[in-house]
Amino acid sequence: MHCHCCACYCYSLLRLHEAGTARSSQLFSSSDFLFFCLAQQLQGAAAAKHDAVLYRTGTLGADLDAESFKFDRRTLTAEADEGEAESLTESRMEREAEKTAAEGKDRGIVGDRDDRERAMGSGGKDGAGSGAKAAAAAKKDKPLATVEVLDSGRPDLGLGPIRRCAMPFGPELSVEGMRTLFEVFRRSVDKRGDRPCLGSRPVGEDGEPGPFSFMTYNEVHKHAMAFSHGLVHLDVVHANDEGHKLLGFFAVNRPGVVMCEIGAMAQRIVPVPLYATLGTEAVEHIIDQTQMEVIVCTSSELEDTLSKSEEVMKQLSTIILLDEDLGDARLDELRKIGADAEVKVYTVADVEELGEAHEGPLDLPSGDDLAVLCYTSGSTGTPKGVLITHSSIISAVASLRRFGIDVHEDDVHLSYLPLAHIFERALMYAMLYGGASVGFFRGSSKAILADLKALRPTIFPTVPRLLNKMHDSIWSKVRETGGAKQVIFENALQAKLENLHGVTTRDKLNALLEDSTVTSWLFQRTVKDKVEDLRTGRIIRQIAGGSDEDVERAGGLQQWLFEKALRAKSHQEPSVDFSSSEGEVTARSKKPLSDQVFDRVVFDALKKKIGLDRTRIIAVGSAPITGEVLDFFRCMLGIPVLNAFGSTESSCVISLTHPEDLSSGHVGIPAPCNEVRLTNVDDMGYKATDTEHNGVPCLGRGEICFRGPNVFKGYYKMKEKTEETLTKDGWCLTGDIGMWTEDGMLKIIDRKKNLFKLAQGEYVAPEKVENAYCRADLLESMFVYGDSEKSNLVAIIHPDADVVSEVGLQMEDSKELHDRIQDELDKQADAAGLKGFERVRAFHIETTPFTEVEGITTATQKIKRAAAKEHYEDIIEKLYKEIDE
């Protein structure tokens, strides 16, 4: 049999033939590969008629049917031999198919892939016609992904019906009896004490980082308890006027932060994480509002931020440094900075040493106690303190488990998203609950990819910005390489995309057979020469790795094929059954997107190169992501890529796409920890009773509201803001505009917050406009602004430097680059259907990345609109003058 590389090459040629560019010699060279497809399908058909219960394997020919595929032009047929073994296998397959069909009616969620399996029929004599009818029937009878609480809608009040996840789970206030984050960690110490827990990459004398080095759960627990007792002995953390004991954390992610937080929780002390990128003004606001007396940080935060503010140093009494091996001279220097402001400076090691000498009782929190006072990043103004309890985070973690992020002790996670962000915080404790290993990046965004490759995580939470950069970088390298490698990569990706979206190979080959060209004649001739080999099973046994003795022992070719295929696919069987009360998702073993040819030849090496070769699941949050990028990584990695929607106020998650749902353009279904409803936004024309959005049928539109144990308790010392966000009956208003799709999926379509009103009275959501335009390859990021006294939008645009170079231009504010960007803006505006008032009429090219412009982005790289407006005020004024002229 030809090697996989040859197979991949031949499939590329077959695709070129479809475009009318292949030569007869090229097609002839791919004939063995075509029979590889047929043989694979004969094996699959004999095995289970697709079983409907088994996942699509992703193999190129998996959607071919050996029984129904007929070579009409030469009256050749590829049918399985009839006999006793066939009858045995057929009856088994029919029983399984009937069982699956019955079970499918009761499923809470029916993925598109399952529908396509049923629609294709897997080998009936009807062919594609019955498949199309089945598909239509399946869509009509398909259960929604969400369930509607009957009679819960109040159109008279502008309230849509309540919807919940259709999975057989509700809100959970514990995971296996654990109700606090400390209990979650302590359980893993007890069960997995010798397993690696927290790790980092030590840097050698040459400045180069070494491999990750980990502390065990027992070691982390020992350090955390010593720190806990040391805090109590120092008696420096006191209750403020609200009765809260608060401890600040001001540093990038590192093992010491997590250890100290766990130690603080053990004494009912509430961590207050601050983004390491916060400026002095924001830090002053937080420390003043919380009456914080003690802060844990590194020497850089002390020197660069804290010591620069008299107000901060006046409020603080104690600073605890996370740095290791500072040296006596350096430590004396830092202590002098503190002493000058009457602030005591300790190291974590100092506190731990005191704790080891003065052990005492713990004051453990309950589920209703505060777990964290989590300040927002300040993208919409002054950071707000969000009060989140242990129960709230536990309920979110439990929901993540139900969606496949069920962590085990062999899992590995790279912590690089800010721990001050609730997304990373919830995932951190999901990892600690499962006994996983957490490696910390080196603190620089430029080192993330290198650390990713060194650690090779199995679970990878990320944000769209990073995936977009990886996507663009990979494509840039592919195009730079060019030639046959580019053709193979493009066609390998296309093949997997077609499999992802249900495009069948049967239709392609049938079209080829009906062709009257020389290439079709050569194909038919090869079919005739090889059909006997197929009937005798020689090719099939060669593919499957069996021998004549194996077949004889199994009682015939058909039965041997069935058993061989069933064993091969057993590890891909879905581990979730929505008709069962035990229907919990475990994404560890499922490979619905794998492809034994293209993965091995094209994608496996690439996955290893970027450090994602062990990754089994990716979760994307924080901002919208395009379907193109989602599908790219689903196909390249062959794993589920989940799209999450949540906020700090939701303790992490509101909705999430299911691992079995391979569609895009939505944010999935409500997490089990909450229920969701849409409410009217009259000013913007959205109603919960709407039946269509831009010509697409829907089940209502409006502001997304959620309710459940994951809802935050309020904004710290901001009663008015709390009342604006939380209703009296427990609903949290997100400010995002959504719609329910016909399948019951939640889709974000607009933004209520950050709206500005133009002179003509039209409302504009800048994020919506920015997301539409930034789909252009040439744009990396942009800031859109609209003046209430003007009728047009203007923008500051930072182009993608790599793409600018690829198109032969310089990264400068030149007419050539300006014209090129304008063309891209026009294309994306048309594609997104932006209205006239939503289109940017003038823009300025910013050659410096927004993240390097001081003070205009958050730690999660979102634009701080007020700060950006102030920074670019003169440029914005100039742009409006250009429009007026």
Number of C-alpha atoms within 10 A of each C-alpha: 11 10 10 17 15 17 22 25 21 22 22 23 23 27 17 17 17 14 9 9 12 16 14 16 11 16 24 21 16 22 22 20 24 23 19 20 21 24 28 24 24 27 28 27 27 26 25 24 28 26 25 24 21 20 22 26 23 24 20 26 23 25 30 25 29 25 21 19 21 17 17 12 13 13 8 14 16 20 16 18 13 9 10 13 17 18 13 12 20 20 11 16 21 14 12 18 20 13 14 16 15 11 15 22 15 14 21 22 26 21 18 18 21 19 20 24 23 22 21 25 23 26 19 15 12 11 18 18 13 15 20 16 13 19 19 14 13 19 16 9 10 19 20 19 25 24 19 18 12 9 9 13 20 14 14 7 9 18 20 28 22 21 24 24 26 22 26 16 17 18 19 22 23 21 18 11 9 18 22 27 26 24 21 23 22 20 17 22 22 12 12 18 18 14 20 23 28 26 23 23 19 14 12 9 7 6 8 9 16 12 13 16 13 19 18 18 26 19 18 25 21 16 22 24 24 26 28 30 27 26 21 20 16 12 9 15 20 16 14 13 9 10 8 18 21 24 25 23 25 24 26 24 21 21 19 22 20 19 21 26 25 27 26 28 25 23 19 21 27 24 25 26 24 28 25 20 21 19 15 16 13 18 22 19 16 20 21 16 12 21 19 24 25 23 25 28 25 19 20 12 18 23 13 12 19 24 17 13 14 11 17 23 23 13 17 21 19 21 25 22 27 23 15 11 10 14 8 9 9 12 18 13 11 18 17 15 18 23 12 11 16 15 20 17 23 18 20 23 19 14 21 22 16 20 23 17 12 13 15 15 10 16 12 15 22 17 19 13 19 23 26 25 24 28 23 23 26 20 20 16 13 16 17 21 23 24 22 26 26 23 26 32 33 29 30 30 29 23 28 25 18 21 21 21 25 21 24 16 17 12 20 24 24 25 30 23 23 21 25 28 23 26 24 19 21 21 24 20 20 27 27 25 26 20 27 27 27 25 29 24 26 21 16 9 12 9 12 19 16 16 25 22 16 19 24 22 25 22 22 21 20 19 20 18 19 14 17 19 13 16 16 17 14 14 15 15 11 16 16 11 11 13 10 11 14 16 18 22 23 16 21 25 21 16 24 26 18 15 26 20 14 17 15 19 19 20 14 13 18 14 12 19 20 13 13 10 11 13 20 20 19 15 20 19 14 16 21 15 10 14 17 13 13 20 17 12 20 15 20 23 21 12 14 15 10 15 11 13 8 14 17 12 11 17 12 16 24 28 23 23 26 25 16 19 19 19 12 12 17 13 15 20 17 18 15 15 19 20 16 14 10 11 17 19 22 18 24 20 14 22 22 25 23 23 24 12 19 26 24 14 21 20 21 16 13 16 19 14 15 17 20 22 19 16 22 23 23 22 19 24 23 21 16 20 23 15 12 14 17 23 22 18 18 23 29 23 25 26 22 28 26 27 26 28 26 20 18 22 27 27 30 28 29 31 28 26 26 25 24 24 17 20 17 18 17 25 24 29 31 30 32 27 30 25 25 25 28 30 26 23 17 10 9 15 10 22 21 25 21 18 17 16 16 7 7 9 14 20 20 24 30 31 27 26 26 26 22 22 21 30 30 23 17 20 22 18 14 12 11 9 13 17 13 10 19 22 13 8 7 16 18 24 19 20 18 16 23 26 30 28 22 16 18 24 25 28 21 21 16 22 20 19 14 14 16 17 17 19 14 12 11 15 18 24 19 22 20 18 22 18 18 19 27 18 21 18 16 23 19 21 22 24 22 24 20 25 16 15 11 13 16 21 25 23 22 22 23 20 25 19 18 15 18 19 12 13 11 9 14 13 19 16 12 12 9 12 20 15 11 15 21 16 12 19 22 14 14 19 19 14 12 14 13 17 9 11 16 24 21 22 17 18 23 19 18 17 14 14 15 22 15 9 12 12 16 21 22 19 20 19 15 19 24 19 20 14 18 20 18 11 15 16 11 10 16 23 12 15 19 20 11 12 12 8 6
